């Protein structure tokens, strides 16, 4: 069942750059559709997951984390002149 059209507050149309002219609704196929009432621009978003590109390998995600993550107790000593 299609949902009622609702305006998206603050949305700007990518074609005509008008603000507050974009409506959004769900059609019978379950896709979310955005539509500009000023210029007629439409855009559909599917609920199905898009195939994602593999993560790019960077120096951050390829590094082996060999650090020691154990918790160590810290002891503070008073200086002799603070008594």
RAFEN-V24722 format. One record per backbone hydrogen bond with DSSP energy under -0.5 kcal/mol. NH is the residue of the N-H (numbers start at 0). CO is the residue of the C=O. E is the energy in kcal/mol with one decimal. If there is no record, write none. Layout:
# RAFEN-V24722
((NH	CO	E) (NH	CO	E))
This chain:
# RAFEN-V24722
((2	25	-2.0) (5	23	-2.0) (7	21	-2.5) (8	6	-0.7) (10	7	-1.5) (12	17	-2.2) (16	12	-1.5) (19	10	-2.2) (20	10	-0.6) (22	34	-3.2) (23	5	-2.7) (24	32	-2.1) (26	24	-0.5) (26	30	-2.4) (29	26	-1.6) (31	44	-2.5) (32	24	-3.6) (33	42	-3.4) (34	22	-2.6) (35	40	-2.8) (36	20	-2.7) (39	35	-1.4) (42	33	-2.2) (44	31	-3.5) (57	55	-0.5) (61	57	-1.4) (64	62	-0.5) (65	63	-1.2) (68	66	-0.7) (81	78	-1.5) (82	79	-0.6))
